[in-house]
Amino acid sequence: MAFPGARLGQTQVLSGPRVLCLDDNKSIADELAEAFIDLGCVDAYVAYDIEGVEAILGQIHIELALLDVGLGGGISSVATGSRIAALGGKVVFMSGYSRWELTSALDDFEFVEKPVSYSTLEGIVAAYLSTSNAA
């Protein structure tokens, strides 16, 4: 599912990234994607499982990904995040658990705790833009 473009009347960043939101809670994933569009991201793609991410990655270059670490059934998104990073995307992991309760495999990635606030999303986009503009 994609949320292309920005809503009318919203302030937008003109060069925002193509973003992917992964969460097995559909309402959370959809709300995050809509917030990224409000923040001016070019497109926001939503996946609810690893298979959904793989389908998107087969068609779209994702520049920024916000991934829930732990999905239903004990599935981890860490390997998927590493793949996105290897393809040149910036990856931010999120979880309802603190970073210290999770695997050390996250040490090389940015991490935010859920629930993720709008201001946190603003910071993620701003950090992406500052590093992509510096490159």
MDTraj code that builds the backbone (N, CA, C; nanometers):
import mdtraj as md
import numpy as np

residues = "MET ALA PHE PRO GLY ALA ARG LEU GLY GLN THR GLN VAL LEU SER GLY PRO ARG VAL LEU CYS LEU ASP ASP ASN LYS SER ILE ALA ASP GLU LEU ALA GLU ALA PHE ILE ASP LEU GLY CYS VAL ASP ALA TYR VAL ALA TYR ASP ILE GLU GLY VAL GLU ALA ILE LEU GLY GLN ILE HIS ILE GLU LEU ALA LEU LEU ASP VAL GLY LEU GLY GLY GLY ILE SER SER VAL ALA THR GLY SER ARG ILE ALA ALA LEU GLY GLY LYS VAL VAL PHE MET SER GLY TYR SER ARG TRP GLU LEU THR SER ALA LEU ASP ASP PHE GLU PHE VAL GLU LYS PRO VAL SER TYR SER THR LEU GLU GLY ILE VAL ALA ALA TYR LEU SER THR SER ASN ALA ALA".split()
xyz = np.array([
    [0.0852, -0.1172, 0.0000],
    [0.0000, 0.0000, 0.0000],
    [0.0895, 0.1232, 0.0000],
    [0.0600, 0.2172, -0.0854],
    [0.1389, 0.3407, -0.0920],
    [0.0495, 0.4599, -0.0654],
    [0.1072, 0.5617, -0.0068],
    [0.0398, 0.6882, 0.0167],
    [0.1160, 0.7933, -0.0629],
    [0.0898, 0.8029, -0.1964],
    [0.1700, 0.8952, -0.2765],
    [0.1338, 1.0406, -0.2528],
    [0.2335, 1.1261, -0.2665],
    [0.2119, 1.2699, -0.2590],
    [0.1829, 1.3203, -0.1198],
    [0.1696, 1.4503, -0.1074],
    [0.1388, 1.5121, 0.0216],
    [-0.0037, 1.5645, 0.0205],
    [-0.0620, 1.5726, 0.1364],
    [-0.1979, 1.6256, 0.1480],
    [-0.2001, 1.7742, 0.1196],
    [-0.3081, 1.8197, 0.0596],
    [-0.3237, 1.9623, 0.0334],
    [-0.3275, 2.0385, 0.1646],
    [-0.2674, 2.1552, 0.1641],
    [-0.2717, 2.2402, 0.2823],
    [-0.1677, 2.2071, 0.3867],
    [-0.0897, 2.1026, 0.3652],
    [0.0120, 2.0653, 0.4626],
    [0.1462, 2.1249, 0.4213],
    [0.2220, 2.1678, 0.5191],
    [0.3584, 2.2107, 0.4925],
    [0.4363, 2.0870, 0.4521],
    [0.5184, 2.1004, 0.3499],
    [0.5910, 1.9825, 0.3074],
    [0.7365, 2.0133, 0.2753],
    [0.8191, 1.9136, 0.2931],
    [0.9579, 1.9184, 0.2529],
    [0.9582, 1.8781, 0.1064],
    [1.0166, 1.9593, 0.0197],
    [1.0051, 1.9347, -0.1230],
    [1.0897, 1.8188, -0.1728],
    [1.1880, 1.7780, -0.0976],
    [1.2746, 1.6706, -0.1445],
    [1.2777, 1.5535, -0.0474],
    [1.1642, 1.5239, 0.0133],
    [1.1586, 1.4158, 0.1109],
    [1.1817, 1.2804, 0.0471],
    [1.2221, 1.1835, 0.1262],
    [1.2569, 1.0510, 0.0746],
    [1.1354, 0.9626, 0.0462],
    [1.1625, 0.8537, -0.0247],
    [1.0651, 0.7449, -0.0376],
    [1.0837, 0.6595, 0.0876],
    [0.9778, 0.6456, 0.1640],
    [0.9888, 0.5825, 0.2953],
    [0.9058, 0.4547, 0.2999],
    [0.9525, 0.3602, 0.3792],
    [0.8826, 0.2344, 0.4019],
    [0.8545, 0.2220, 0.5510],
    [0.7308, 0.1895, 0.5854],
    [0.6916, 0.1641, 0.7245],
    [0.6526, 0.0172, 0.7364],
    [0.7160, -0.0542, 0.8274],
    [0.6841, -0.1941, 0.8535],
    [0.6378, -0.2081, 0.9971],
    [0.5152, -0.2548, 1.0137],
    [0.4622, -0.2879, 1.1460],
    [0.3525, -0.3903, 1.1248],
    [0.3489, -0.4939, 1.2086],
    [0.2443, -0.5943, 1.1935],
    [0.1092, -0.5442, 1.2444],
    [0.1073, -0.4315, 1.3124],
    [-0.0177, -0.3659, 1.3501],
    [-0.0530, -0.2701, 1.2359],
    [-0.1542, -0.3067, 1.1590],
    [-0.1870, -0.2317, 1.0373],
    [-0.2195, -0.0858, 1.0640],
    [-0.2916, -0.0570, 1.1710],
    [-0.3280, 0.0825, 1.1967],
    [-0.2041, 0.1661, 1.2302],
    [-0.1085, 0.1086, 1.3023],
    [0.0150, 0.1811, 1.3329],
    [0.0933, 0.2078, 1.2048],
    [0.1101, 0.1058, 1.1222],
    [0.1854, 0.1223, 0.9971],
    [0.1206, 0.2282, 0.9084],
    [-0.0115, 0.2233, 0.8961],
    [-0.0827, 0.3204, 0.8120],
    [-0.0693, 0.4623, 0.8669],
    [-0.0821, 0.4779, 0.9986],
    [-0.0697, 0.6108, 1.0597],
    [0.0711, 0.6673, 1.0430],
    [0.1714, 0.5833, 1.0569],
    [0.3094, 0.6290, 1.0374],
    [0.3307, 0.6751, 0.8935],
    [0.2790, 0.5982, 0.7984],
    [0.2939, 0.6349, 0.6571],
    [0.2262, 0.7682, 0.6280],
    [0.1073, 0.7869, 0.6813],
    [0.0362, 0.9136, 0.6604],
    [0.1136, 1.0302, 0.7222],
    [0.1725, 1.0078, 0.8386],
    [0.2518, 1.1137, 0.9026],
    [0.3744, 1.1476, 0.8182],
    [0.4399, 1.0471, 0.7610],
    [0.5552, 1.0735, 0.6746],
    [0.5144, 1.1550, 0.5521],
    [0.3975, 1.1274, 0.4968],
    [0.3477, 1.2065, 0.3834],
    [0.3231, 1.3504, 0.4285],
    [0.2619, 1.3670, 0.5452],
    [0.2407, 1.5020, 0.5994],
    [0.3730, 1.5773, 0.6128],
    [0.4804, 1.5039, 0.6406],
    [0.6126, 1.5643, 0.6571],
    [0.6839, 1.5876, 0.5239],
    [0.6189, 1.5527, 0.4130],
    [0.6745, 1.5829, 0.2820],
    [0.7503, 1.4718, 0.2135],
    [0.7409, 1.3511, 0.2654],
    [0.8070, 1.2406, 0.1967],
    [0.7418, 1.2193, 0.0605],
    [0.8215, 1.1824, -0.0382],
    [0.7729, 1.1655, -0.1747],
    [0.6629, 1.0601, -0.1797],
    [0.6892, 0.9450, -0.1243],
    [0.5933, 0.8351, -0.1160],
    [0.6175, 0.7622, 0.0149],
    [0.5113, 0.7049, 0.0701],
    [0.5239, 0.6229, 0.1901],
    [0.4614, 0.4877, 0.1607],
    [0.5414, 0.3849, 0.1676],
    [0.4964, 0.2490, 0.1409],
    [0.4778, 0.1774, 0.2735],
    [0.3786, 0.0898, 0.2775],
    [0.3426, 0.0201, 0.4005],
    [0.3531, -0.1298, 0.3785],
    [0.4133, -0.1976, 0.4753],
    [0.4148, -0.3434, 0.4766],
    [0.3791, -0.3880, 0.6178],
    [0.3102, -0.5017, 0.6241],
    [0.2674, -0.5560, 0.7529],
    [0.3457, -0.6822, 0.7893],
    [0.4310, -0.7281, 0.6966],
    [0.5127, -0.8467, 0.7194],
    [0.6348, -0.8416, 0.6275],
    [0.7274, -0.9343, 0.6478],
    [0.8515, -0.9365, 0.5701],
    [0.8225, -0.9588, 0.4219],
    [0.7249, -1.0423, 0.3906],
    [0.6908, -1.0675, 0.2505],
    [0.6467, -0.9388, 0.1814],
    [0.5727, -0.8560, 0.2520],
    [0.5304, -0.7280, 0.1966],
    [0.6486, -0.6367, 0.1686],
    [0.7459, -0.6374, 0.2589],
    [0.8672, -0.5575, 0.2382],
    [0.9408, -0.6066, 0.1140],
    [0.9563, -0.7376, 0.1018],
    [1.0280, -0.7943, -0.0128],
    [0.9605, -0.7567, -0.1441],
    [0.8275, -0.7576, -0.1470],
    [0.7544, -0.7190, -0.2683],
    [0.7826, -0.5731, -0.3046],
    [0.7853, -0.4877, -0.2043],
    [0.8127, -0.3450, -0.2279],
    [0.9565, -0.3257, -0.2750],
    [1.0513, -0.3922, -0.2090],
    [1.1925, -0.3768, -0.2454],
    [1.2212, -0.4265, -0.3863],
    [1.1389, -0.5182, -0.4352],
    [1.1552, -0.5676, -0.5712],
    [1.1151, -0.4661, -0.6767],
    [1.0454, -0.3598, -0.6351],
    [0.9942, -0.2621, -0.7308],
    [1.0421, -0.1195, -0.7060],
    [1.0753, -0.0862, -0.5831],
    [1.1009, 0.0525, -0.5440],
    [1.2335, 0.0623, -0.4687],
    [1.3093, 0.1687, -0.4948],
    [1.4279, 0.1969, -0.4132],
    [1.3818, 0.2756, -0.2902],
    [1.3934, 0.2147, -0.1747],
    [1.3539, 0.2780, -0.0492],
    [1.4731, 0.3560, 0.0055],
    [1.4500, 0.4827, 0.0338],
    [1.5567, 0.5690, 0.0846],
    [1.5602, 0.5743, 0.2373],
    [1.4446, 0.5527, 0.2999],
    [1.4330, 0.5595, 0.4453],
    [1.3312, 0.4559, 0.4897],
    [1.3681, 0.3740, 0.5880],
    [1.2772, 0.2700, 0.6369],
    [1.2636, 0.2795, 0.7883],
    [1.1400, 0.2704, 0.8346],
    [1.1098, 0.2628, 0.9773],
    [1.0494, 0.1251, 1.0003],
    [1.1239, 0.0388, 1.0675],
    [1.0871, -0.1019, 1.0794],
    [1.0641, -0.1419, 1.2243],
    [0.9506, -0.2059, 1.2503],
    [0.9267, -0.2652, 1.3812],
    [1.0206, -0.3850, 1.3934],
    [1.0967, -0.3922, 1.5005],
    [1.1947, -0.4994, 1.5177],
    [1.1264, -0.6347, 1.5271],
    [1.0260, -0.6455, 1.6134],
    [0.9622, -0.7733, 1.6389],
    [0.8241, -0.7802, 1.5778],
    [0.8082, -0.8732, 1.4856],
    [0.6785, -0.8926, 1.4217],
    [0.6117, -1.0147, 1.4827],
    [0.4858, -1.0355, 1.4510],
    [0.4118, -1.1490, 1.5045],
    [0.4815, -1.2813, 1.4771],
    [0.4615, -1.3764, 1.5661],
    [0.5193, -1.5085, 1.5482],
    [0.6683, -1.5144, 1.5774],
    [0.7195, -1.4143, 1.6484],
    [0.8608, -1.4135, 1.6830],
    [0.9534, -1.3796, 1.5676],
    [0.9000, -1.3227, 1.4604],
    [0.9802, -1.2871, 1.3435],
    [1.0486, -1.1530, 1.3670],
    [1.1765, -1.1467, 1.3324],
    [1.2561, -1.0246, 1.3472],
    [1.2766, -0.9595, 1.2107],
    [1.2807, -0.8271, 1.2101],
    [1.3041, -0.7536, 1.0853],
    [1.4496, -0.7095, 1.0703],
    [1.5374, -0.7554, 1.1580],
    [1.6765, -0.7092, 1.1562],
    [1.7458, -0.7446, 1.0246],
    [1.7305, -0.8666, 0.9753],
    [1.7946, -0.9056, 0.8490],
    [1.7407, -0.8228, 0.7333],
    [1.6119, -0.7949, 0.7348],
    [1.5508, -0.7125, 0.6307],
    [1.6067, -0.5708, 0.6361],
    [1.6207, -0.5167, 0.7559],
    [1.6792, -0.3841, 0.7712],
    [1.8226, -0.3793, 0.7216],
    [1.8976, -0.4838, 0.7483],
    [2.0355, -0.4906, 0.6995],
    [2.0386, -0.4924, 0.5475],
    [1.9437, -0.5616, 0.4870],
    [1.9356, -0.5656, 0.3400],
    [1.9053, -0.4266, 0.2840],
    [1.8095, -0.3574, 0.3446],
    [1.7749, -0.2219, 0.2993],
    [1.8967, -0.1305, 0.3108],
    [1.9690, -0.1418, 0.4214],
    [2.0897, -0.0605, 0.4407],
    [2.1946, -0.0932, 0.3342],
    [2.2099, -0.2212, 0.3011],
    [2.3065, -0.2617, 0.1985],
    [2.2691, -0.2060, 0.0613],
    [2.1399, -0.1815, 0.0397],
    [2.0919, -0.1230, -0.0857],
    [2.1000, 0.0296, -0.0843],
    [2.1512, 0.0857, 0.0244],
    [2.1703, 0.2302, 0.0320],
    [2.0628, 0.3061, 0.1073],
    [1.9693, 0.2356, 0.1686],
    [1.8642, 0.3023, 0.2450],
    [1.9050, 0.3258, 0.3895],
    [1.8520, 0.4322, 0.4478],
    [1.8721, 0.4573, 0.5914],
    [1.7640, 0.3792, 0.6654],
    [1.8026, 0.3086, 0.7699],
    [1.7097, 0.2244, 0.8448],
    [1.7021, 0.2722, 0.9889],
    [1.5789, 0.2873, 1.0362],
    [1.5523, 0.3176, 1.1762],
    [1.4622, 0.2060, 1.2276],
    [1.5046, 0.1409, 1.3341],
    [1.4223, 0.0368, 1.3945],
    [1.3401, 0.0967, 1.5076],
    [1.2245, 0.0350, 1.5326],
    [1.1390, 0.0779, 1.6433],
    [1.0881, -0.0455, 1.7167],
    [1.0566, -0.0259, 1.8438],
    [1.0011, -0.1337, 1.9246],
    [0.9379, -0.0753, 2.0497],
    [0.8446, -0.1495, 2.1048],
    [0.7868, -0.1140, 2.2332],
    [0.8811, -0.1480, 2.3476],
    [0.9849, -0.2254, 2.3180],
    [1.0873, -0.2583, 2.4166],
    [1.1999, -0.1566, 2.4064],
    [1.2736, -0.1386, 2.5137],
    [1.3881, -0.0476, 2.5068],
    [1.4992, -0.1138, 2.4252],
    [1.5861, -0.0319, 2.3728],
    [1.6979, -0.0819, 2.2919],
    [1.7790, -0.1860, 2.3689],
    [1.7942, -0.1677, 2.4977],
    [1.8793, -0.2549, 2.5782],
    [1.8179, -0.3929, 2.5985],
    [1.6882, -0.4055, 2.5735],
    [1.6228, -0.5355, 2.5860],
    [1.6296, -0.6155, 2.4560],
    [1.6854, -0.5556, 2.3530],
    [1.6853, -0.6166, 2.2205],
    [1.8248, -0.6626, 2.1806],
    [1.8331, -0.7253, 2.0669],
    [1.9586, -0.7813, 2.0172],
    [2.0655, -0.6755, 1.9896],
    [2.1896, -0.7137, 2.0071],
    [2.3013, -0.6232, 1.9766],
    [2.3153, -0.6006, 1.8264],
    [2.2435, -0.6759, 1.7444],
    [2.2462, -0.6560, 1.5988],
    [2.1942, -0.5179, 1.5605],
    [2.1255, -0.4519, 1.6532],
    [2.0727, -0.3178, 1.6262],
    [2.1753, -0.2077, 1.6524],
    [2.2906, -0.2433, 1.7033],
    [2.3896, -0.1425, 1.7431],
    [2.4304, -0.0485, 1.6302],
    [2.4270, -0.0953, 1.5079],
    [2.4686, -0.0125, 1.3943],
    [2.3559, 0.0725, 1.3372],
    [2.2384, 0.0669, 1.3984],
    [2.1212, 0.1359, 1.3447],
    [2.0632, 0.2339, 1.4461],
    [1.9941, 0.3332, 1.3929],
    [1.9180, 0.4235, 1.4790],
    [1.7988, 0.3453, 1.5339],
    [1.7542, 0.3828, 1.6541],
    [1.6443, 0.3118, 1.7199],
    [1.5540, 0.4119, 1.7904],
    [1.4231, 0.3900, 1.7795],
    [1.3256, 0.4707, 1.8534],
    [1.2276, 0.3770, 1.9235],
    [1.1813, 0.4214, 2.0403],
    [1.0828, 0.3425, 2.1143],
    [0.9419, 0.3794, 2.0721],
    [0.8552, 0.2778, 2.0688],
    [0.7141, 0.2993, 2.0405],
    [0.6443, 0.3335, 2.1716],
    [0.5408, 0.4125, 2.1690],
    [0.4828, 0.4738, 2.0494],
    [0.5722, 0.5856, 1.9957],
    [0.5737, 0.5979, 1.8635],
    [0.6579, 0.6964, 1.7961],
    [0.5779, 0.8252, 1.7791],
    [0.6304, 0.9343, 1.8308],
    [0.5599, 1.0628, 1.8222],
    [0.5848, 1.1296, 1.6873],
    [0.4985, 1.2244, 1.6545],
    [0.5126, 1.3013, 1.5313],
    [0.6457, 1.3764, 1.5314],
    [0.6833, 1.4316, 1.6461],
    [0.8105, 1.5051, 1.6527],
    [0.9298, 1.4115, 1.6311],
    [0.9184, 1.2868, 1.6748],
    [1.0242, 1.1890, 1.6483],
    [1.0350, 1.1627, 1.4988],
    [0.9198, 1.1501, 1.4318],
    [0.9207, 1.1305, 1.2862],
    [0.9823, 1.2509, 1.2157],
    [0.9502, 1.3714, 1.2637],
    [1.0117, 1.4926, 1.2069],
    [1.1635, 1.4857, 1.2182],
    [1.2107, 1.4413, 1.3333],
    [1.3544, 1.4292, 1.3547],
    [1.4185, 1.3262, 1.2628],
    [1.3487, 1.2155, 1.2396],
    [1.3995, 1.1115, 1.1497],
    [1.4137, 1.1662, 1.0081],
    [1.3102, 1.2377, 0.9608],
    [1.3144, 1.2950, 0.8259],
    [1.4230, 1.4025, 0.8176],
    [1.4312, 1.4886, 0.9187],
    [1.5326, 1.5945, 0.9187],
    [1.6735, 1.5353, 0.9174],
    [1.6961, 1.4310, 0.9959],
    [1.8280, 1.3667, 0.9987],
    [1.8600, 1.3045, 0.8636],
    [1.7608, 1.2415, 0.8018],
    [1.7822, 1.1843, 0.6685],
    [1.8206, 1.2942, 0.5694],
    [1.7433, 1.4030, 0.5703],
    [1.7686, 1.5117, 0.4754],
    [1.9054, 1.5753, 0.4971],
    [1.9464, 1.5899, 0.6226],
    [2.0766, 1.6526, 0.6484],
    [2.1910, 1.5640, 0.6001],
    [2.1769, 1.4326, 0.6142],
    [2.2834, 1.3437, 0.5670],
    [2.2784, 1.3261, 0.4162],
    [2.1598, 1.3241, 0.3570],
    [2.1513, 1.3061, 0.2115],
    [2.1932, 1.4327, 0.1381],
    [2.1681, 1.5494, 0.1969],
    [2.2101, 1.6754, 0.1346],
    [2.3600, 1.6987, 0.1494],
    [2.4183, 1.6395, 0.2531],
    [2.5621, 1.6555, 0.2756],
    [2.6430, 1.5655, 0.1822],
    [2.5784, 1.4606, 0.1319],
    [2.6497, 1.3644, 0.0458],
    [2.6728, 1.4186, -0.0927],
])
top = md.Topology()
chain = top.add_chain()
for i, resn in enumerate(residues, 1):
    res = top.add_residue(resn, chain, resSeq=i)
    for name in ("N", "CA", "C"):
        top.add_atom(name, md.element.get_by_symbol(name[0]), res)
traj = md.Trajectory(xyz[None], top)
